[in-house]
Amino acid sequence: MKSKYKLLVDEAYNLHSKGDYDKAELIYTKLLELRPDDANVLNLYGLLLISLKNYEKAITMLTKAFLYNKSAYVAENLAKAYYLNNE
């Protein structure tokens, strides 16, 4: 059985995928209050922020995600945020 935390991650991701960015952002924020070092949630929130064109905050979230999980996928998302922010 999935934990309540994992269910919230899934719910946020589903809302994000459907374009319900406001609700997804609220859940991502709540999740990061509970676990500020969750690289997966930081990455997903960063991607949401890119969709919202909030590139500076996306860079912050994706940098944190990369510090916790140095995956190529997170690095690619971070590079995209920098590019879109014209840096």
Z-matrix of the N, CA and C atoms (Angstrom, degrees):
N
C 1 1.451
C 2 1.529 1 109.08
N 3 1.306 2 116.07 1 136.51
C 4 1.457 3 121.12 2 -178.41
C 5 1.521 4 110.54 3 -73.53
N 6 1.326 5 114.84 4 145.36
C 7 1.461 6 119.77 5 176.31
C 8 1.527 7 109.60 6 -71.70
N 9 1.317 8 114.85 7 162.37
C 10 1.465 9 120.22 8 178.74
C 11 1.531 10 109.87 9 -60.94
N 12 1.331 11 116.64 10 -38.43
C 13 1.460 12 121.26 11 178.80
C 14 1.526 13 110.67 12 -60.83
N 15 1.320 14 116.49 13 -47.96
C 16 1.466 15 121.07 14 -179.41
C 17 1.527 16 110.81 15 -63.21
N 18 1.312 17 117.18 16 -38.07
C 19 1.465 18 120.54 17 177.19
C 20 1.526 19 110.87 18 -62.79
N 21 1.334 20 117.01 19 -38.31
C 22 1.469 21 120.45 20 177.59
C 23 1.531 22 111.05 21 -67.37
N 24 1.331 23 116.56 22 -39.04
C 25 1.471 24 120.16 23 175.93
C 26 1.523 25 109.75 24 -59.58
N 27 1.310 26 116.05 25 -46.98
C 28 1.465 27 120.76 26 179.22
C 29 1.522 28 111.92 27 -61.75
N 30 1.327 29 116.50 28 -41.83
C 31 1.463 30 120.62 29 179.30
C 32 1.530 31 111.01 30 -63.41
N 33 1.329 32 116.55 31 -45.23
C 34 1.465 33 120.55 32 179.00
C 35 1.526 34 110.50 33 -61.35
N 36 1.322 35 116.37 34 -44.59
C 37 1.463 36 120.50 35 179.94
C 38 1.535 37 110.68 36 -61.95
N 39 1.319 38 116.88 37 -43.29
C 40 1.471 39 119.93 38 179.57
C 41 1.528 40 111.43 39 -63.93
N 42 1.318 41 117.31 40 -42.50
C 43 1.463 42 120.59 41 177.29
C 44 1.528 43 110.66 42 -63.36
N 45 1.321 44 115.86 43 -43.06
C 46 1.459 45 122.44 44 178.18
C 47 1.529 46 109.96 45 -59.18
N 48 1.326 47 116.42 46 -46.45
C 49 1.467 48 121.83 47 -179.33
C 50 1.524 49 112.37 48 -62.50
N 51 1.329 50 116.00 49 -31.96
C 52 1.464 51 121.04 50 -178.91
C 53 1.529 52 112.45 51 -86.36
N 54 1.346 53 116.90 52 -2.97
C 55 1.457 54 120.36 53 179.19
C 56 1.510 55 114.78 54 87.94
N 57 1.311 56 117.33 55 9.95
C 58 1.472 57 120.87 56 177.56
C 59 1.528 58 107.66 57 -89.40
N 60 1.334 59 114.79 58 71.00
C 61 1.459 60 121.91 59 -170.20
C 62 1.520 61 113.78 60 -66.02
N 63 1.313 62 117.87 61 -37.35
C 64 1.467 63 120.12 62 -177.99
C 65 1.523 64 111.75 63 -62.38
N 66 1.321 65 116.81 64 -47.06
C 67 1.466 66 120.12 65 179.78
C 68 1.520 67 111.02 66 -67.32
N 69 1.329 68 116.33 67 -40.61
C 70 1.460 69 119.95 68 178.97
C 71 1.523 70 110.75 69 -62.35
N 72 1.327 71 116.43 70 -41.86
C 73 1.467 72 120.15 71 -179.75
C 74 1.531 73 111.00 72 -62.38
N 75 1.322 74 117.26 73 -40.64
C 76 1.469 75 120.18 74 178.10
C 77 1.527 76 111.06 75 -60.33
N 78 1.316 77 116.10 76 -42.20
C 79 1.469 78 119.57 77 -178.80
C 80 1.525 79 110.43 78 -70.30
N 81 1.348 80 117.72 79 -43.80
C 82 1.474 81 119.72 80 177.92
C 83 1.526 82 110.41 81 -57.94
N 84 1.320 83 116.64 82 -41.76
C 85 1.468 84 120.69 83 179.47
C 86 1.524 85 110.71 84 -62.39
N 87 1.321 86 116.41 85 -43.75
C 88 1.470 87 120.88 86 178.57
C 89 1.537 88 110.74 87 -63.21
N 90 1.325 89 115.96 88 -42.64
C 91 1.459 90 120.10 89 179.66
C 92 1.526 91 111.49 90 -62.00
N 93 1.332 92 116.29 91 -40.04
C 94 1.464 93 119.95 92 -179.35
C 95 1.522 94 112.18 93 -72.58
N 96 1.317 95 117.49 94 -22.29
C 97 1.460 96 119.81 95 171.90
C 98 1.524 97 109.95 96 -68.44
N 99 1.330 98 115.90 97 -36.02
C 100 1.463 99 121.09 98 179.82
C 101 1.519 100 112.20 99 -76.47
N 102 1.344 101 115.85 100 -42.36
C 103 1.464 102 121.29 101 -178.06
C 104 1.530 103 109.75 102 -138.74
N 105 1.320 104 117.25 103 84.02
C 106 1.463 105 120.46 104 -175.59
C 107 1.535 106 113.98 105 -67.16
N 108 1.324 107 116.97 106 -11.10
C 109 1.461 108 120.27 107 -179.29
C 110 1.532 109 113.04 108 -103.62
N 111 1.312 110 117.80 109 14.72
C 112 1.464 111 121.32 110 -179.56
C 113 1.531 112 109.47 111 -77.87
N 114 1.320 113 115.95 112 100.08
C 115 1.470 114 121.72 113 -175.78
C 116 1.519 115 112.05 114 -60.13
N 117 1.320 116 117.32 115 -36.03
C 118 1.460 117 120.49 116 -179.91
C 119 1.526 118 111.23 117 -64.30
N 120 1.318 119 116.76 118 -46.89
C 121 1.472 120 120.73 119 179.82
C 122 1.524 121 110.05 120 -67.83
N 123 1.328 122 118.03 121 -40.41
C 124 1.462 123 120.64 122 176.73
C 125 1.528 124 110.72 123 -58.59
N 126 1.328 125 116.49 124 -42.87
C 127 1.465 126 121.08 125 178.89
C 128 1.524 127 111.19 126 -65.07
N 129 1.318 128 116.78 127 -47.26
C 130 1.468 129 120.24 128 179.67
C 131 1.529 130 111.44 129 -62.37
N 132 1.312 131 116.39 130 -41.63
C 133 1.462 132 120.47 131 178.34
C 134 1.532 133 109.92 132 -64.93
N 135 1.319 134 116.55 133 -40.17
C 136 1.459 135 120.14 134 176.00
C 137 1.519 136 112.16 135 -59.36
N 138 1.323 137 116.35 136 -42.40
C 139 1.470 138 120.41 137 177.74
C 140 1.528 139 110.98 138 -64.24
N 141 1.312 140 116.41 139 -39.97
C 142 1.471 141 120.03 140 176.70
C 143 1.526 142 110.14 141 -61.46
N 144 1.323 143 116.31 142 -43.43
C 145 1.464 144 120.53 143 -179.86
C 146 1.524 145 111.73 144 -64.42
N 147 1.312 146 117.22 145 -33.42
C 148 1.469 147 120.14 146 174.04
C 149 1.527 148 109.07 147 -62.73
N 150 1.322 149 116.83 148 -43.52
C 151 1.470 150 120.92 149 178.16
C 152 1.520 151 111.41 150 -60.00
N 153 1.328 152 116.00 151 -33.57
C 154 1.467 153 121.54 152 179.68
C 155 1.530 154 112.33 153 -85.54
N 156 1.329 155 116.44 154 1.12
C 157 1.470 156 123.42 155 -178.90
C 158 1.538 157 112.54 156 62.81
N 159 1.314 158 115.98 157 27.01
C 160 1.463 159 122.33 158 175.11
C 161 1.529 160 106.74 159 -98.65
N 162 1.335 161 114.64 160 72.01
C 163 1.460 162 120.75 161 -169.88
C 164 1.524 163 113.43 162 -68.39
N 165 1.303 164 117.92 163 -36.82
C 166 1.463 165 119.36 164 -179.19
C 167 1.523 166 111.35 165 -64.06
N 168 1.323 167 116.66 166 -44.45
C 169 1.463 168 119.32 167 178.34
C 170 1.531 169 110.32 168 -69.24
N 171 1.331 170 116.44 169 -34.61
C 172 1.468 171 120.03 170 176.30
C 173 1.524 172 110.05 171 -61.26
N 174 1.323 173 116.88 172 -42.60
C 175 1.458 174 120.79 173 178.53
C 176 1.525 175 110.32 174 -60.57
N 177 1.316 176 116.78 175 -41.73
C 178 1.468 177 120.57 176 178.59
C 179 1.524 178 110.76 177 -61.47
N 180 1.322 179 117.14 178 -48.64
C 181 1.469 180 120.76 179 -178.23
C 182 1.534 181 111.04 180 -65.35
N 183 1.320 182 116.54 181 -43.06
C 184 1.465 183 120.00 182 -177.37
C 185 1.524 184 111.72 183 -71.74
N 186 1.320 185 117.39 184 -30.88
C 187 1.466 186 119.91 185 174.58
C 188 1.520 187 109.96 186 -64.90
N 189 1.323 188 116.50 187 -44.02
C 190 1.466 189 120.19 188 176.76
C 191 1.522 190 110.44 189 -61.31
N 192 1.334 191 116.53 190 -44.08
C 193 1.466 192 120.02 191 179.26
C 194 1.522 193 110.37 192 -59.51
N 195 1.333 194 116.51 193 -42.03
C 196 1.462 195 120.41 194 -178.80
C 197 1.531 196 111.31 195 -66.60
N 198 1.311 197 117.47 196 -35.51
C 199 1.462 198 119.84 197 177.93
C 200 1.524 199 111.85 198 -63.96
N 201 1.330 200 116.50 199 -32.80
C 202 1.466 201 120.40 200 178.92
C 203 1.523 202 113.18 201 -87.49
N 204 1.324 203 116.81 202 -26.50
C 205 1.470 204 121.06 203 -176.56
C 206 1.520 205 108.25 204 -145.84
N 207 1.281 206 116.10 205 97.77
C 208 1.459 207 121.47 206 -174.53
C 209 1.538 208 112.06 207 -80.77
N 210 1.318 209 115.27 208 52.74
C 211 1.461 210 119.35 209 179.98
C 212 1.524 211 110.65 210 -85.56
N 213 1.312 212 114.78 211 154.84
C 214 1.465 213 120.35 212 178.37
C 215 1.526 214 110.55 213 -64.17
N 216 1.314 215 117.11 214 -33.84
C 217 1.465 216 121.27 215 -179.99
C 218 1.527 217 111.05 216 -62.16
N 219 1.326 218 116.53 217 -46.34
C 220 1.466 219 120.32 218 179.07
C 221 1.526 220 109.64 219 -65.92
N 222 1.327 221 117.06 220 -41.10
C 223 1.471 222 120.74 221 178.75
C 224 1.524 223 110.90 222 -61.18
N 225 1.311 224 116.69 223 -39.11
C 226 1.467 225 121.14 224 178.11
C 227 1.529 226 110.92 225 -64.50
N 228 1.314 227 116.65 226 -42.37
C 229 1.466 228 120.53 227 178.07
C 230 1.526 229 110.99 228 -64.73
N 231 1.323 230 116.40 229 -39.43
C 232 1.461 231 120.87 230 178.24
C 233 1.528 232 110.50 231 -64.53
N 234 1.320 233 116.56 232 -43.36
C 235 1.466 234 120.72 233 178.01
C 236 1.531 235 110.57 234 -61.12
N 237 1.327 236 116.16 235 -39.96
C 238 1.471 237 120.33 236 178.49
C 239 1.527 238 110.93 237 -62.45
N 240 1.329 239 116.93 238 -42.33
C 241 1.466 240 120.85 239 179.44
C 242 1.522 241 110.65 240 -63.91
N 243 1.334 242 117.06 241 -42.90
C 244 1.472 243 119.57 242 176.74
C 245 1.521 244 111.15 243 -62.03
N 246 1.323 245 116.17 244 -44.27
C 247 1.459 246 120.33 245 179.93
C 248 1.541 247 111.20 246 -59.82
N 249 1.319 248 115.88 247 -47.55
C 250 1.458 249 120.02 248 -179.25
C 251 1.527 250 112.10 249 -67.63
N 252 1.317 251 116.80 250 -23.98
C 253 1.461 252 121.18 251 177.53
C 254 1.529 253 111.37 252 -87.53
N 255 1.319 254 116.18 253 4.13
C 256 1.468 255 123.36 254 179.10
C 257 1.521 256 113.25 255 62.38
N 258 1.329 257 116.69 256 38.19
C 259 1.463 258 119.86 257 177.36
C 260 1.499 259 109.97 258 -109.29
